[in-house]
Amino acid sequence: MHCIWILIFSYIQIYILYFYLQMLGSNSDYYDEYRRLIWWLFFGTRGGSMRLRIVEYLNEKPSNLNQISLYLGINYRTSEHHVRILEENGVLVSRGDKYGKIYYISPAFVDKLEIINKFKEKK
């Protein structure tokens, strides 16, 4: 019963964040700030290309850390590090516990994937 409440609370948090970000989405200052965050996460740091590969993979198939590691051919700890950064910055959300924890693209971030594509075109 406790797990159900945690899951319900997580969904509520996700939807509140999603609607809040939608509300702010029309604000150009907010959009610029989001562009800077995306640039830093995916193009402005050494690990950005790996985080980009993780997001592209999870956009196709939500997965756990082991699946991410195997698909990308990287160490488990490396995938754990990058996923943690993406989760802390609101790009990813997770469901489940421990090894069964599944990561997927945050609903608030899905519509921001076009910003990544624009940066990729410029590169």
C-alpha positions, -999 to +999 in steps of 0.1 A: +000+000+000+029+023+008+044+018-026+011+028-043+011+061-024+047+068-034+038+060-071+007+083-070+027+111-053+054+107-080+029+110-108+013+141-092+048+157-089+055+150-126+022+165-138+025+196-116+060+201-130+047+195-165+019+220-163+041+246-146+067+243-174+039+245-200+027+277-184+062+292-185+069+278-220+057+310-237+080+332-217+111+340-239+134+344-209+125+310-196+130+296-231+165+311-233+173+297-199+162+263-210+183+266-241+214+274-219+207+243-197+203+221-228+235+234-243+254+228-210+240+193-205+245+180-240+270+201-259+290+222-235+306+195-213+328+165-219+301+140-210+275+158-231+277+135-261+271+104-238+241+121-222+227+129-256+230+092-266+213+082-234+184+106-241+180+094-277+180+058-265+154+064-237+133+084-261+129+052-281+128+027-252+125+035-215+151+012-197+169+005-165+206+013-160+218-021-170+200-020-203+213+015-209+249+003-202+246-027-224+230-008-253+256+020-253+285-003-244+296+017-214+303+009-177+273+006-154+288+034-131+292+057-161+256+053-171+246+058-135+265+091-133+250+105-165+215+094-157+218+110-122+228+143-139+199+141-163+174+132-136+187+161-113+181+185-142+146+174-150+153+156-182+146+121-170+121+107-145+121+072-130+097+046-119+104+017-096+131+008-071+168-003-072+177-025-102+142-025-116+141+013-117+130+024-152+141+057-166+122+076-193+121+111-207+103+136-185+069+147-199+080+183-194+111+177-215+096+158-244+086+190-262+120+204-256+137+177-277+134+200-307+159+224-291+184+196-290+178+189-327+184+226-335+217+225-317+227+193-335+220+209-369+242+238-360+271+217-349 
